[in-house]
Amino acid sequence: MNSWLFVIIGVLIFIIILIIAGYEYRIRKFSKVFGKALDQIISGEKLQIQANKETLESKLSHKLIRLLEITEGAVSESRIEKDELQSLLGDISHQIKTPIANIKMYNNILIEREVSKEKEKEFLTLSNLQIEKLDFLMKSMIKMSRLENGVVQLKPKDNFIISIIANALAQINQKAEDKKISIEISCEEEIKAAFDEKWTEEAIFNVIDNAVKYTPKGGKIAIEVEELEMYVAVSICDNGIGIDEEEQGRIFQRFYRSPMVQVEEGVGVGLALTREIILKEQGFMKIKSELGKGTKFSIYLPKKSFV
């Protein structure tokens, strides 16, 4: 009886030893595979996966590849953001050089030379225009940055379209009158859409302001509002200088200005800001233009908030 007991105990011990040896082998194999995978990642090599195998090594490889993809995606996104920031800083630097140089020039003339009261007033007026340009640029860029980075959250609500059009026109009315530009509005008072009142008013103002700016004296601007199935379309039409077809895809880029309008005031951020606002509200914009005949900008605002 005792001999059988010893045999059983011996067999159990042998089995335990085999199990431990098996685990030790698997651990060594796992460590080897893990170490090889890490070496491949460090050296930039492609990870070798055991296809169609549900082994621990295969699962590990898949997990490491997923982790690598996430890491590479984060690094790539960080690089893109860094490049965009550098580009933005370069654009801002380029935009502020001219007004600062002009302000310095006018100030130096006033300091170093004796000028008449008329000339002094002229130089101070010119300096003030450059200061206003810098002020507008900085405010616009702050707004753009806050929108793009999510610092400002738009809060679309059911609002009457006519109210924001009226508010936008109130800001541009004097400029339009000075150029004897007539503005016609076609909008039913009860039409509503879902939008953030403050920011959407600014978006519409920017488009109307552009229309007034690039429409010649005695020109016409028509603002038409159309209620569609899912959107409300606000169209601003003018009979101004128009936009070349090749440039129409670039006008929403930050700081882009057509060579045709370089002599006009502006820094090229109004339309970029407008598009950013409308996109944040789950809307979109369209442009239709013909050189020398005029431009039609259409802003599509959702009838119900998707934000």
Secondary structure, 3 states (H helix, E strand, C coil): CHHHHHHHHHHHHHHHHHHHHHHHHHHHHHHHHHHHHHHHHHHCCCCCCCCCCCCHHHHHHHHHHHHHHHHHHHHHHHHHHHHHHHHHHHHHHHHHHHHHHHHHHHHHHHHHCCCCHHHHHHHHHHHHHHHHHHHHHHHHHHHHHHHHCCCCCCCCEEEEHHHHHHHHHHHHHHHHHHCCCEEEEECCCCCEEEECHHHHHHHHHHHHHHHHHCCCCCCEEEEEEEECCCEEEEEEEECCCCCCHHHCCCCCCCCCCCHHHCCCCCCCCHHHHHHHHHHHCCCEEEEEEECCCEEEEEEEEECCCCC
